[in-house]
Amino acid sequence: MTDLMVDLETLGTGVNSCILSMGLCAFDTTGEIKAIKHVIVDDPLGTIDKSTVEWWLKQDKAAVACLFDGHAFPLKDALEQFVAFTRAHKCANIWSNGPTFDEIIMRQAWKRARMVDEFPLRFWASRCVRTVKMIRAKLKLPPLPVPPQYGIKHNAAHDAANQALMVIDTLKHVL
């Protein structure tokens, strides 16, 4: 079974936040990263928070550059890429660093873009990285080294891959 890790970079923290980029990572919870995708998003109808913009201005230049390094896809096209990725890798569960952040923003963007089909993953397929982080801390597992290929913090694809690697490693210790 393949799972999907989603990481969003946004210009806000609310459910209708403007999405800047989307990181997707298909993985097998027993240990394999199957595919990674980074999608830069043009989301003119999403909300922008001044405090989040100020936060971005303090981030590493490499992270900010990732937001503008390539073609920005209109929100609907970006969400269609999400659907295609999910289907191509037969993803059954959706993980995020809080279903109350990344996933809920994705679901609201779905409505904002007036997507015809329903969201490709059902609500019962939601999984939470924050819960796994808490379990990892309780077990006193060491932090994972960040692989060089996933080393830019706040690059949505890198963050998604690193989160998937952390979930894979933690589940090896508890299952």
N, C-alpha and C positions, 0 to 999 in steps of 0.2 A: 504494500500500500504506500502511496506517495502522499506526503503532506506538503502544504504550502506555507511558507513564511512570508508575511507581508510587512514591509516597513515603508512608512510615508515620511516625507519631509514636507512641511507645511508652513504657511505664514500665519498660523493661529493655533489655538488649542480647542476651539469649539467644534461642534459636530459639522458645521458648514464651512470649515476652514478651507482656504485656498490651498490646493495640492500643488507643490512644486515638482516633486518627483516621487516615483513609486519603485520600490525594490521588491523583486519577487524571487524566491528561492524554492525550488522543488527539491524535496529531500525525503529520504527514507529514515525513519526514526531509529533504525538499527545501524545507521552509520554512513550512508552515502548521500553526498550532494549531487543531485542529478542535473540541475540547470539553474542558472542565475540570469536575471534580466533587470535592466535599469531603464526606466521610461521617464523622460522629462515631460512634464505636463503643462499645458497652457489652460489654466482654469480661471477665466476672467470673472466668473460669478461667485467664486468662493470668497469668504470673508477674510479680512486681513486685520491682525491685531498689532498695534504699534509696539507693544512689548516684545512680541515675537520677532518683528523686524529688527528691533534693537538687539535682541539676542543673536540673530543671524550676523549682524555687523561685527560681533565679537568672536565669531567662529573662525577656524582655520581657513585660510584662503583656498586650500585644496578642496575643502568641503563645499564652499560657496561656488567654486569653479565647476564642480560636478553638476550644479543646477543649470548651468548654461552651456555645457559641453556637448552640444549636439542639437538635433532637431527637437523642438517642443511640440508634442502632439496635442491637438484639441482634446479636452476632457473625454468626450465620447469615444474618440479613437483610442485614447490611452486605456479606457475601460474595456474596449473591445480587445486590446492586446492582453489585458488581464484575463479575460474570458478564454482567449485562444491559448494562453500559457497554461491556465488551469485545466483545460480540456486536453491539450497535447500531453500533459504529464499525468493525467487522470488523478488529479488531486482530490483527496477525500476530506481532509481537515484543513482549516485555516488557522494558523498561528499568528499572533502579533504581540507586540510588547504592550499589551493591554487591548482586549477587544473593545474596551470603552474609549480607546483612542483611534488607532489605525483602522480597525474594522468598522467602527461606527461611522468614521469619516468617509470610508469607502462606500458604505451603504447609503449615506446621505448624498454623496457625489453621484451615485447611481440614479437617485431620484432627480437630482439637479440636471443631469445630462439626459433625462427622459429616456433611459434605456428601455427597449421594448421587452427583452427577455428578463426573467427574474434573476436576482443575484445568483451566481452559479454554485454557491455553497450554502447549505442550510444552516439555520441558527444553531442547531445542536452540534455542528461541526467546529464550533469556535474553541480554540485552545489558547491559553494565556502563558506567555513567556515569563511574566512577573511571578507567577506562582512557581514555575520551575526554578527561577532565580532564588526564591525564598527557600525552597527545598534544598537547593544546592548549598546555600549558606548554612542551613540547619545541619546538613551533613558535613559541613566544614570541608567541602571540596575546594581544591585550589582553583584560582582563576585560570582560564585557558589562555595560552599565548595566541595573539592575533596573527594569523597567517599573513605574510606580506601582500598576497594578492587581494586581501580584504582589509587593508590597513587604513583606509580613509574613514574616520569617524564622521557620521552624518551624510555619508554617501549611502543612499537608501539601499542599493544592491549589496554593498559591503556590510551594512548593518544587518540586513536580512540574512546573509550568509553566516555572519558571526553568531547571530541569535540561533540559527538552525544548528550550528556546530555545538553551541552550549547546550541546547536541548538534547541533541544526540548523546553528548558526553554524560550529561546528568542522568538520562534514562538508562544508560549502560550500568550506572551504579545502583539504580533502584528497581530495575526489572530483572 
